[in-house]
Amino acid sequence: MIFTVTLNPSIDYIIHVDGLINGTVNRPLKEEYRFGGKGINISYVLAELDLDSTALGFVAGFTGEAIAKGIRSEHIKTDFIRLDEGISRMNIKILSGDETEINGLAPQVDEAALDSFMKKLGQVQDGDTVIIAGNAPETMPDDIYERILSALCGKDVRVVLDASGHQLLNCLGFRPFLIKPNLDELAELFDSDLSMPEAVEFSAAQLQMMGAQNVLVSMGSKGAMLMAADGRCRRIGAVDGKAVSTIGAGDSMVAGFVAGYELKRNYDIALRLGCACGSATAFMPGLAKVDLIEKLFSMYMKL
């Protein structure tokens, strides 16, 4: 079983505007609603690849009800902790040439709710995969991811951690199966210039020495690099295509990598399926769909 953890789910309100002008009324060309958060995005793409997952996390208020209902309508199993106060956040994403995001505030999570969440982790069994995605909100203890990984210690579980900054670094001692920094996050971790491929490889190797088993670095139009547990460094370029939006592309890459490894236990296939899923999301509105994933995967297999 695959579990995805989204501590701070959201309703994303995405507005497409032709030439946003501040200080006046702007009319959208179109608008979209998505029920998400990084882990939930991963569950969506896993479902496209015909892999079941259970979405874990916290929801609150009328927005939380909408999130849970919306996710279940996509045939994704949920097992959320429902909070008594507040509402799950709403995020506004404005697409007008550049991408502008306004992320809402997270509801408060008390210790009783955290304890209930930790008990839910008891359902995780040997051989399962747990994907923890997104930085923990300020309304939760700063060491929440360390608590989660501690609760999973002693089980033969593949942990995928897509976080950044100190929340990532503090968890490397638990030897997560996979981490996925992008170039900006990697540069921030080491306060270094990563304009040269050798610098990216060196930084990824440092994270591996600190505990990560596999380090997948997403590099946008430059492709991706995998510093794998088998000792090999794999690089792959990007296929041609016009980016519509990068929202959710990194989450899709994680989903594709996990799916490729779950199905084939092969790093080359996992890397290429990850890139195909990430590109599919970037090249179309919304999250990746299986038809485009399969088309792009065949292209990546030729690289």
C-alpha positions as a Markdown table, in Angstrom:
| # | Residue | x | y | z |
|---|---|---|---|---|
| 1 | Met | 0.0 | 0.0 | 0.0 |
| 2 | Ile | 1.1 | 3.6 | -0.7 |
| 3 | Phe | 0.2 | 6.3 | 1.8 |
| 4 | Thr | 0.5 | 10.0 | 1.0 |
| 5 | Val | 0.8 | 12.5 | 3.9 |
| 6 | Thr | -0.5 | 16.1 | 3.3 |
| 7 | Leu | -0.5 | 17.9 | 6.6 |
| 8 | Asn | -2.0 | 21.0 | 5.2 |
| 9 | Pro | -4.5 | 20.2 | 2.3 |
| 10 | Ser | -6.0 | 23.0 | 0.3 |
| 11 | Ile | -8.5 | 24.2 | -2.2 |
| 12 | Asp | -6.5 | 25.8 | -5.0 |
| 13 | Tyr | -8.4 | 28.5 | -6.9 |
| 14 | Ile | -6.5 | 29.0 | -10.1 |
| 15 | Ile | -7.3 | 32.1 | -12.2 |
| 16 | His | -6.1 | 32.7 | -15.7 |
| 17 | Val | -5.8 | 36.4 | -16.5 |
| 18 | Asp | -4.6 | 38.1 | -19.6 |
| 19 | Gly | -2.3 | 40.9 | -18.4 |
| 20 | Leu | -2.9 | 41.3 | -14.7 |
| 21 | Ile | -3.2 | 45.0 | -13.7 |
| 22 | Asn | -2.8 | 45.9 | -10.0 |
| 23 | Gly | -5.3 | 48.3 | -8.5 |
| 24 | Thr | -8.2 | 47.6 | -10.8 |
| 25 | Val | -10.8 | 45.0 | -11.7 |
| 26 | Asn | -9.4 | 42.0 | -13.7 |
| 27 | Arg | -11.7 | 39.6 | -15.5 |
| 28 | Pro | -10.4 | 36.0 | -15.7 |
| 29 | Leu | -10.2 | 34.2 | -19.0 |
| 30 | Lys | -11.0 | 31.0 | -17.1 |
| 31 | Glu | -10.9 | 29.6 | -13.6 |
| 32 | Glu | -10.3 | 26.2 | -12.0 |
| 33 | Tyr | -10.7 | 24.6 | -8.6 |
| 34 | Arg | -8.4 | 21.9 | -7.4 |
| 35 | Phe | -8.5 | 19.9 | -4.2 |
| 36 | Gly | -4.9 | 19.4 | -3.3 |
| 37 | Gly | -1.7 | 19.9 | -1.4 |
| 38 | Lys | 1.5 | 18.1 | -2.5 |
| 39 | Gly | 0.7 | 14.7 | -1.1 |
| 40 | Ile | -2.8 | 14.7 | -2.6 |
| 41 | Asn | -1.5 | 15.8 | -6.0 |
| 42 | Ile | 0.8 | 12.7 | -5.8 |
| 43 | Ser | -2.3 | 10.5 | -5.0 |
| 44 | Tyr | -4.1 | 11.9 | -8.1 |
| 45 | Val | -1.2 | 11.0 | -10.4 |
| 46 | Leu | -0.7 | 7.6 | -8.8 |
| 47 | Ala | -4.4 | 6.9 | -9.6 |
| 48 | Glu | -3.8 | 7.9 | -13.2 |
| 49 | Leu | -1.1 | 5.2 | -13.2 |
| 50 | Asp | -3.6 | 2.7 | -11.7 |
| 51 | Leu | -1.9 | 2.6 | -8.3 |
| 52 | Asp | -4.0 | 2.8 | -5.2 |
| 53 | Ser | -3.0 | 5.1 | -2.3 |
| 54 | Thr | -4.5 | 6.4 | 0.9 |
| 55 | Ala | -4.4 | 10.1 | 1.6 |
| 56 | Leu | -3.6 | 11.0 | 5.2 |
| 57 | Gly | -3.6 | 14.4 | 6.9 |
| 58 | Phe | -5.8 | 17.0 | 8.6 |
| 59 | Val | -8.9 | 18.8 | 7.3 |
| 60 | Ala | -11.2 | 21.4 | 9.0 |
| 61 | Gly | -14.4 | 23.2 | 8.4 |
| 62 | Phe | -16.5 | 23.4 | 5.2 |
| 63 | Thr | -13.4 | 23.6 | 3.0 |
| 64 | Gly | -12.1 | 20.4 | 4.6 |
| 65 | Glu | -15.4 | 18.7 | 3.9 |
| 66 | Ala | -15.1 | 19.8 | 0.2 |
| 67 | Ile | -11.5 | 18.6 | 0.0 |
| 68 | Ala | -12.3 | 15.1 | 1.4 |
| 69 | Lys | -15.4 | 14.8 | -0.8 |
| 70 | Gly | -13.6 | 16.0 | -3.9 |
| 71 | Ile | -10.7 | 13.6 | -3.4 |
| 72 | Arg | -13.0 | 10.6 | -2.9 |
| 73 | Ser | -14.8 | 11.5 | -6.1 |
| 74 | Glu | -11.6 | 10.7 | -7.9 |
| 75 | His | -11.6 | 7.2 | -6.3 |
| 76 | Ile | -8.8 | 8.0 | -3.9 |
| 77 | Lys | -9.2 | 6.6 | -0.4 |
| 78 | Thr | -8.9 | 9.2 | 2.4 |
| 79 | Asp | -8.3 | 8.8 | 6.1 |
| 80 | Phe | -8.1 | 12.3 | 7.4 |
| 81 | Ile | -8.1 | 13.6 | 10.9 |
| 82 | Arg | -11.0 | 16.1 | 11.2 |
| 83 | Leu | -10.2 | 19.2 | 13.3 |
| 84 | Asp | -12.9 | 20.8 | 15.5 |
| 85 | Glu | -11.9 | 24.4 | 14.7 |
| 86 | Gly | -10.8 | 26.5 | 11.8 |
| 87 | Ile | -11.0 | 25.8 | 8.1 |
| 88 | Ser | -8.7 | 24.1 | 5.6 |
| 89 | Arg | -6.8 | 26.7 | 3.6 |
| 90 | Met | -7.7 | 28.2 | 0.3 |
| 91 | Asn | -4.9 | 29.1 | -2.1 |
| 92 | Ile | -5.1 | 31.6 | -4.9 |
| 93 | Lys | -2.9 | 31.0 | -7.9 |
| 94 | Ile | -2.9 | 33.7 | -10.6 |
| 95 | Leu | -1.6 | 32.7 | -14.1 |
| 96 | Ser | -0.8 | 35.8 | -16.1 |
| 97 | Gly | 2.5 | 35.2 | -17.9 |
| 98 | Asp | 4.2 | 34.6 | -14.5 |
| 99 | Glu | 2.7 | 32.6 | -11.7 |
| 100 | Thr | 1.6 | 34.5 | -8.6 |
| 101 | Glu | 0.5 | 32.5 | -5.5 |
| 102 | Ile | -1.3 | 33.6 | -2.4 |
| 103 | Asn | -1.4 | 30.7 | 0.1 |
| 104 | Gly | -4.0 | 30.7 | 2.8 |
| 105 | Leu | -3.4 | 30.1 | 6.5 |
| 106 | Ala | -3.4 | 26.6 | 8.0 |
| 107 | Pro | -5.9 | 25.6 | 10.8 |
| 108 | Gln | -4.5 | 25.0 | 14.3 |
| 109 | Val | -3.6 | 21.4 | 15.1 |
| 110 | Asp | -3.6 | 20.5 | 18.8 |
| 111 | Glu | -1.7 | 17.6 | 20.5 |
| 112 | Ala | -4.8 | 15.4 | 20.7 |
| 113 | Ala | -5.2 | 15.6 | 16.9 |
| 114 | Leu | -1.5 | 14.9 | 16.4 |
| 115 | Asp | -1.8 | 11.9 | 18.7 |
| 116 | Ser | -4.7 | 10.6 | 16.6 |
| 117 | Phe | -2.7 | 11.0 | 13.5 |
| 118 | Met | 0.2 | 9.1 | 14.9 |
| 119 | Lys | -2.1 | 6.2 | 15.8 |
| 120 | Lys | -3.3 | 6.1 | 12.2 |
| 121 | Leu | 0.3 | 5.4 | 11.2 |
| 122 | Gly | -0.1 | 2.1 | 12.9 |
| 123 | Gln | -1.8 | 0.8 | 9.8 |
| 124 | Val | 1.4 | 1.1 | 7.9 |
| 125 | Gln | 2.9 | -2.4 | 7.3 |
| 126 | Asp | 6.2 | -3.8 | 6.2 |
| 127 | Gly | 6.6 | -3.3 | 2.4 |
| 128 | Asp | 4.5 | -0.2 | 2.3 |
| 129 | Thr | 5.5 | 3.2 | 0.9 |
| 130 | Val | 4.8 | 6.5 | 2.8 |
| 131 | Ile | 5.2 | 9.7 | 0.9 |
| 132 | Ile | 5.4 | 12.9 | 3.0 |
| 133 | Ala | 5.2 | 16.0 | 0.8 |
| 134 | Gly | 5.3 | 19.7 | 1.5 |
| 135 | Asn | 6.8 | 21.6 | 4.4 |
| 136 | Ala | 4.9 | 21.4 | 7.7 |
| 137 | Pro | 2.8 | 24.5 | 8.5 |
| 138 | Glu | 3.6 | 26.8 | 11.3 |
| 139 | Thr | 0.6 | 25.7 | 13.2 |
| 140 | Met | 2.3 | 22.3 | 13.8 |
| 141 | Pro | 5.4 | 21.4 | 15.8 |
| 142 | Asp | 8.6 | 22.0 | 13.9 |
| 143 | Asp | 9.7 | 18.5 | 14.4 |
| 144 | Ile | 6.5 | 16.9 | 13.1 |
| 145 | Tyr | 8.3 | 15.0 | 10.3 |
| 146 | Glu | 10.8 | 13.7 | 12.7 |
| 147 | Arg | 8.0 | 12.4 | 14.9 |
| 148 | Ile | 6.4 | 10.7 | 11.9 |
| 149 | Leu | 9.7 | 9.0 | 10.8 |
| 150 | Ser | 10.3 | 8.0 | 14.4 |
| 151 | Ala | 6.9 | 6.3 | 14.5 |
| 152 | Leu | 7.8 | 4.3 | 11.3 |
| 153 | Cys | 11.2 | 3.2 | 12.6 |
| 154 | Gly | 11.5 | -0.6 | 13.0 |
| 155 | Lys | 9.2 | -1.2 | 10.0 |
| 156 | Asp | 10.5 | -2.1 | 6.5 |
| 157 | Val | 8.9 | 1.0 | 4.9 |
| 158 | Arg | 10.1 | 3.1 | 2.0 |
| 159 | Val | 9.8 | 6.7 | 3.1 |
| 160 | Val | 9.7 | 9.4 | 0.4 |
| 161 | Leu | 10.2 | 12.9 | 1.7 |
| 162 | Asp | 9.6 | 15.9 | -0.5 |
| 163 | Ala | 10.3 | 18.8 | 1.9 |
| 164 | Ser | 12.9 | 21.6 | 2.0 |
| 165 | Gly | 15.2 | 23.5 | 4.3 |
| 166 | His | 15.8 | 22.3 | 7.9 |
| 167 | Gln | 12.7 | 20.1 | 7.8 |
| 168 | Leu | 14.4 | 18.0 | 5.2 |
| 169 | Leu | 17.9 | 18.1 | 6.7 |
| 170 | Asn | 16.7 | 17.1 | 10.2 |
| 171 | Cys | 15.1 | 13.9 | 8.7 |
| 172 | Leu | 18.1 | 12.6 | 6.7 |
| 173 | Gly | 19.3 | 10.6 | 9.7 |
| 174 | Phe | 16.2 | 8.4 | 9.3 |
| 175 | Arg | 17.6 | 7.3 | 5.9 |
| 176 | Pro | 14.5 | 8.2 | 3.7 |
| 177 | Phe | 14.3 | 6.1 | 0.5 |
| 178 | Leu | 13.9 | 9.2 | -1.7 |
| 179 | Ile | 14.1 | 12.9 | -1.4 |
| 180 | Lys | 13.4 | 15.3 | -4.3 |
| 181 | Pro | 14.8 | 18.8 | -4.1 |
| 182 | Asn | 14.6 | 21.1 | -7.0 |
| 183 | Leu | 17.6 | 23.2 | -8.1 |
| 184 | Asp | 16.6 | 26.2 | -6.0 |
| 185 | Glu | 16.0 | 24.2 | -2.9 |
| 186 | Leu | 19.3 | 22.4 | -3.4 |
| 187 | Ala | 21.2 | 25.6 | -3.8 |
| 188 | Glu | 19.5 | 27.0 | -0.7 |
| 189 | Leu | 20.5 | 24.0 | 1.4 |
| 190 | Phe | 24.2 | 24.5 | 0.6 |
| 191 | Asp | 24.2 | 28.2 | -0.1 |
| 192 | Ser | 26.0 | 27.5 | -3.4 |
| 193 | Asp | 25.9 | 28.2 | -7.1 |
| 194 | Leu | 24.6 | 25.2 | -9.0 |
| 195 | Ser | 25.1 | 26.5 | -12.5 |
| 196 | Met | 27.5 | 23.7 | -13.3 |
| 197 | Pro | 26.3 | 20.0 | -13.5 |
| 198 | Glu | 29.2 | 18.9 | -11.4 |
| 199 | Ala | 28.1 | 21.2 | -8.6 |
| 200 | Val | 24.6 | 19.6 | -8.7 |
| 201 | Glu | 26.1 | 16.1 | -8.5 |
| 202 | Phe | 28.4 | 17.1 | -5.6 |
| 203 | Ser | 25.5 | 18.6 | -3.6 |
| 204 | Ala | 23.3 | 15.5 | -4.2 |
| 205 | Ala | 26.1 | 13.3 | -3.1 |
| 206 | Gln | 26.4 | 15.3 | 0.1 |
| 207 | Leu | 22.7 | 14.7 | 0.8 |
| 208 | Gln | 23.3 | 11.0 | 0.2 |
| 209 | Met | 26.2 | 10.9 | 2.6 |
| 210 | Met | 23.9 | 12.6 | 5.2 |
| 211 | Gly | 21.5 | 9.7 | 5.0 |
| 212 | Ala | 19.2 | 9.9 | 1.9 |
| 213 | Gln | 19.2 | 6.7 | -0.1 |
| 214 | Asn | 18.2 | 8.3 | -3.4 |
| 215 | Val | 18.3 | 11.9 | -4.3 |
| 216 | Leu | 16.2 | 13.0 | -7.3 |
| 217 | Val | 16.9 | 16.6 | -8.4 |
| 218 | Ser | 14.3 | 18.2 | -10.7 |
| 219 | Met | 15.9 | 20.8 | -13.0 |
| 220 | Gly | 13.0 | 22.1 | -15.1 |
| 221 | Ser | 13.9 | 22.5 | -18.7 |
| 222 | Lys | 17.3 | 21.0 | -18.0 |
| 223 | Gly | 15.8 | 17.7 | -17.1 |
| 224 | Ala | 16.6 | 15.8 | -13.9 |
| 225 | Met | 19.4 | 14.0 | -12.1 |
| 226 | Leu | 19.2 | 10.9 | -9.9 |
| 227 | Met | 21.9 | 10.1 | -7.4 |
| 228 | Ala | 20.8 | 6.5 | -6.7 |
| 229 | Ala | 21.4 | 4.0 | -3.9 |
| 230 | Asp | 23.2 | 1.7 | -6.4 |
| 231 | Gly | 26.1 | 4.1 | -6.6 |
| 232 | Arg | 25.3 | 5.5 | -10.1 |
| 233 | Cys | 24.5 | 9.1 | -11.0 |
| 234 | Arg | 21.9 | 9.2 | -13.8 |
| 235 | Arg | 21.2 | 12.3 | -15.8 |
| 236 | Ile | 18.4 | 12.8 | -18.3 |
| 237 | Gly | 17.4 | 15.8 | -20.4 |
| 238 | Ala | 13.9 | 17.2 | -21.0 |
| 239 | Val | 11.7 | 16.4 | -24.0 |
| 240 | Asp | 10.4 | 19.2 | -26.1 |
| 241 | Gly | 7.1 | 20.8 | -25.1 |
| 242 | Lys | 5.4 | 24.0 | -24.2 |
| 243 | Ala | 4.9 | 24.5 | -20.5 |
| 244 | Val | 1.4 | 25.6 | -19.6 |
| 245 | Ser | 2.0 | 25.7 | -15.8 |
| 246 | Thr | 4.5 | 24.2 | -13.5 |
| 247 | Ile | 2.0 | 23.9 | -10.6 |
| 248 | Gly | 2.1 | 20.3 | -9.4 |
| 249 | Ala | 4.9 | 19.2 | -11.8 |
| 250 | Gly | 7.3 | 18.3 | -9.0 |
| 251 | Asp | 4.6 | 16.3 | -7.2 |
| 252 | Ser | 3.9 | 14.5 | -10.4 |
| 253 | Met | 7.5 | 13.6 | -10.8 |
| 254 | Val | 7.5 | 12.1 | -7.3 |
| 255 | Ala | 4.4 | 10.1 | -8.2 |
| 256 | Gly | 5.9 | 8.8 | -11.4 |
| 257 | Phe | 9.2 | 7.8 | -9.8 |
| 258 | Val | 7.5 | 6.0 | -7.0 |
| 259 | Ala | 5.2 | 4.2 | -9.5 |
| 260 | Gly | 8.1 | 3.2 | -11.7 |
| 261 | Tyr | 10.0 | 1.8 | -8.8 |
| 262 | Glu | 7.0 | 0.0 | -7.3 |
| 263 | Leu | 6.2 | -1.7 | -10.5 |
| 264 | Lys | 9.7 | -2.5 | -11.9 |
| 265 | Arg | 12.3 | -2.0 | -9.1 |
| 266 | Asn | 14.4 | -0.3 | -11.8 |
| 267 | Tyr | 15.9 | 3.2 | -11.3 |
| 268 | Asp | 16.2 | 4.0 | -15.0 |
| 269 | Ile | 12.5 | 3.3 | -15.5 |
| 270 | Ala | 11.6 | 5.1 | -12.3 |
| 271 | Leu | 13.5 | 8.2 | -13.4 |
| 272 | Arg | 12.0 | 8.3 | -16.9 |
| 273 | Leu | 8.4 | 7.7 | -15.6 |
| 274 | Gly | 9.0 | 10.5 | -13.1 |
| 275 | Cys | 10.1 | 12.9 | -15.8 |
| 276 | Ala | 7.2 | 11.9 | -18.0 |
| 277 | Cys | 4.7 | 12.6 | -15.2 |
| 278 | Gly | 6.3 | 15.9 | -14.3 |
| 279 | Ser | 6.4 | 17.0 | -18.0 |
| 280 | Ala | 2.8 | 15.9 | -18.6 |
| 281 | Thr | 1.6 | 18.1 | -15.8 |
| 282 | Ala | 3.7 | 21.0 | -17.0 |
| 283 | Phe | 2.4 | 20.6 | -20.6 |
| 284 | Met | -1.3 | 20.6 | -19.8 |
| 285 | Pro | -3.9 | 22.3 | -17.6 |
| 286 | Gly | -4.3 | 20.5 | -14.3 |
| 287 | Leu | -2.4 | 17.3 | -13.3 |
| 288 | Ala | -1.0 | 14.7 | -15.6 |
| 289 | Lys | -3.3 | 12.4 | -17.5 |
| 290 | Val | -2.3 | 8.8 | -18.4 |
| 291 | Asp | -2.5 | 9.3 | -22.2 |
| 292 | Leu | 0.0 | 12.1 | -22.2 |
| 293 | Ile | 2.1 | 10.3 | -19.6 |
| 294 | Glu | 2.4 | 7.2 | -21.8 |
| 295 | Lys | 3.3 | 9.3 | -24.8 |
| 296 | Leu | 6.0 | 11.2 | -23.0 |
| 297 | Phe | 7.3 | 8.1 | -21.3 |
| 298 | Ser | 8.0 | 6.5 | -24.7 |
| 299 | Met | 9.9 | 9.6 | -25.6 |
| 300 | Tyr | 11.9 | 9.6 | -22.4 |
| 301 | Met | 12.8 | 5.9 | -22.9 |
| 302 | Lys | 14.6 | 7.0 | -26.1 |
| 303 | Leu | 16.8 | 9.5 | -24.3 |
